[in-house]
Amino acid sequence: PCFSDPHGKRHLGPITATMYTVNRGVDQWHILYAWRDRGSLYAVSQHVIKPVTYTKVVNNLDRMVRGLVQVKPTN
């Protein structure tokens, strides 16, 4: 995977995401949630930078993922 330092799983509604706290490369200060669904990889992330704290970022990501709605394609 492109990410390192997994910090466990987050169970948010029907989604179980792995939380990563360090990204490889330039961006070293953000939290990322990644999960797979039907062969696709999904991710949401946010930088941790003052005045936003680590706890606030986790709360923001939890809220975003819980609020996701699956949109089924139509013909």
trRosetta pair geometry for C-beta under 8 A, 3 or more apart (Angstrom, degrees):
i j d omega theta_ij theta_ji phi_ij phi_ji
1 4 7.9 165 89 -66 99 48
1 34 7.5 137 -158 102 136 166
2 23 7.5 6 134 -155 89 87
2 24 6.4 -128 174 38 63 113
3 6 7.6 94 115 -70 106 75
3 20 4.1 -11 159 -150 134 170
3 22 7.6 142 -171 87 79 53
3 23 5.6 -51 -121 -116 83 66
3 24 6.8 -154 -113 -1 31 87
3 32 5.9 -125 -116 71 150 140
3 34 6.6 177 22 -15 148 145
4 20 6.9 108 68 -156 26 116
4 22 5.4 -38 81 88 90 100
4 23 7.4 136 30 -129 77 18
4 24 5.8 86 -6 -53 110 91
5 20 5.9 103 79 -160 74 75
5 21 5.1 -81 121 57 122 82
5 22 4.0 63 24 31 143 104
6 18 5.2 -40 -140 178 116 115
6 19 6.9 111 -162 75 64 51
6 20 5.6 -47 -97 -92 54 73
7 19 4.7 -54 68 96 92 102
7 20 6.9 147 10 -111 86 21
7 21 5.1 51 -22 -21 132 113
8 18 7.5 -177 109 -145 25 63
8 19 6.0 2 69 40 68 106
9 16 5.5 -2 -174 -178 121 96
9 17 6.9 147 -157 77 66 38
9 18 6.0 -46 -100 -96 65 55
9 19 7.2 160 -120 0 14 86
10 16 7.2 165 79 -155 46 48
10 17 4.9 -15 57 62 98 92
10 18 7.8 162 14 -104 80 8
10 19 5.4 81 -25 -46 110 110
10 33 6.0 -57 41 -123 136 122
10 61 7.8 45 114 117 177 112
10 62 6.7 -129 -174 -99 136 85
10 65 7.3 96 114 64 128 161
11 15 7.8 165 -153 91 39 52
11 16 5.3 -11 -104 -106 69 83
12 15 5.1 -19 71 70 88 98
12 16 7.7 157 25 -90 65 34
12 17 6.7 -8 20 10 114 108
12 62 5.9 -166 -105 -149 130 68
12 65 4.4 63 105 109 155 119
12 66 5.0 -108 -179 -69 105 75
13 65 7.4 -167 28 133 107 84
13 66 5.4 133 -21 -131 115 65
13 68 7.8 -163 59 53 145 89
15 35 5.5 155 -168 55 97 172
15 37 7.8 -57 -113 -62 89 123
15 65 5.6 -120 76 175 146 112
15 68 7.1 49 -28 51 145 134
16 35 6.3 141 82 -121 47 128
17 33 3.8 33 148 -179 147 102
17 34 6.1 138 -162 60 91 26
17 35 4.2 -86 -100 -45 71 111
17 65 6.3 -94 -12 -131 144 157
18 33 7.1 152 72 -154 39 55
18 34 5.4 -24 58 62 92 85
18 35 6.9 151 9 -76 71 65
19 31 6.5 -13 -168 -172 97 101
19 32 7.4 150 -156 81 49 46
19 33 5.6 -25 -97 -97 66 73
19 58 7.8 20 -140 -122 144 97
20 23 6.9 88 127 -76 124 68
20 31 7.1 157 82 -159 52 51
20 32 4.6 -13 60 62 103 97
20 33 7.8 -179 19 -82 75 25
20 34 6.6 23 -5 2 116 111
21 31 5.6 -16 -111 -107 63 76
22 28 6.1 -4 -147 -155 85 68
23 27 4.7 6 68 90 133 96
23 28 6.7 -137 53 -97 74 31
23 30 6.2 3 -8 56 122 100
23 32 6.4 81 -73 -13 108 135
23 45 7.8 39 -60 -148 134 157
27 30 5.5 -15 165 10 113 120
27 47 7.2 -104 -155 -99 110 98
29 47 6.1 50 103 -159 86 82
29 48 5.2 -113 164 59 88 88
29 49 6.6 92 120 -67 130 80
30 45 5.2 61 148 170 125 112
30 46 6.1 -171 -156 95 100 31
30 47 4.4 -60 -91 -101 104 48
30 48 6.0 172 -106 0 40 77
30 57 7.6 -156 -154 -165 61 150
31 45 6.4 -178 91 -147 45 76
31 46 6.3 -5 55 56 86 75
31 48 6.4 71 -16 -42 93 110
31 54 7.2 108 -44 -149 131 73
31 57 5.1 131 26 131 127 127
31 58 6.4 -55 127 -76 172 68
31 61 6.3 -109 106 -25 116 152
32 43 5.7 -4 -175 -168 107 111
32 44 7.2 168 -152 86 60 39
32 45 3.8 -22 -100 -94 79 113
33 43 6.6 163 84 -149 52 58
33 44 5.3 0 52 55 100 85
33 45 7.2 -177 19 -76 60 61
33 61 5.4 146 -15 173 124 128
33 65 6.0 -54 98 -64 159 141
34 41 6.5 -7 -168 -172 103 97
34 42 7.0 160 -151 85 54 50
34 43 4.5 -13 -99 -98 79 93
35 41 7.7 163 88 -152 30 55
35 42 5.5 -17 65 61 77 98
35 43 7.9 159 20 -80 57 51
36 39 7.1 14 -176 -104 106 5
36 40 6.7 159 -152 79 66 39
36 41 5.6 -34 -96 -96 78 59
36 42 7.3 161 -97 15 26 79
37 40 5.9 -23 67 59 71 90
37 42 6.4 10 14 -6 106 123
44 61 5.7 156 107 -141 115 91
44 64 5.5 -174 177 108 160 136
44 65 6.2 -154 29 -67 145 90
45 61 7.5 2 -117 -103 27 125
46 52 7.6 -92 147 144 119 151
46 57 4.8 -165 88 -147 118 99
46 60 5.7 10 -1 92 167 134
46 61 6.1 -143 9 -62 115 97
47 52 7.7 96 98 74 70 134
47 57 7.7 -124 94 -112 25 136
48 52 6.4 -134 -143 105 48 96
48 53 7.2 5 -154 175 98 22
48 54 5.4 17 -133 -87 141 62
48 57 5.1 -78 -88 -26 86 154
49 52 6.0 39 63 48 54 99
52 56 5.0 -127 -162 87 75 133
52 57 6.0 88 153 -58 112 88
52 60 8.0 -12 -159 -16 126 144
53 56 4.6 100 53 6 76 102
53 57 7.1 -137 97 -5 42 86
54 57 5.9 -57 -152 34 29 111
54 58 6.6 28 153 -17 65 105
55 58 5.8 -54 -149 36 33 111
55 59 6.4 32 153 -17 65 106
56 59 5.6 -55 -148 39 32 112
56 60 6.2 36 152 -22 66 105
57 60 5.5 -51 -146 35 32 114
57 61 6.3 28 156 -16 65 105
58 61 5.9 -56 -146 39 30 107
58 62 6.3 34 154 -21 64 106
59 62 5.7 -52 -146 35 30 114
59 63 6.4 30 156 -18 64 107
60 63 5.8 -59 -152 37 29 111
60 64 6.4 28 153 -19 65 107
61 64 5.6 -52 -144 36 34 112
61 65 6.2 27 160 -14 67 107
62 65 6.2 -62 -147 40 26 104
62 66 6.1 23 158 -16 64 112
63 66 5.9 -58 -143 40 27 110
63 67 6.2 20 159 -16 62 115
64 67 5.9 -69 -151 40 26 108
64 68 7.2 45 151 -47 61 89
65 68 5.8 -29 -159 -7 39 115
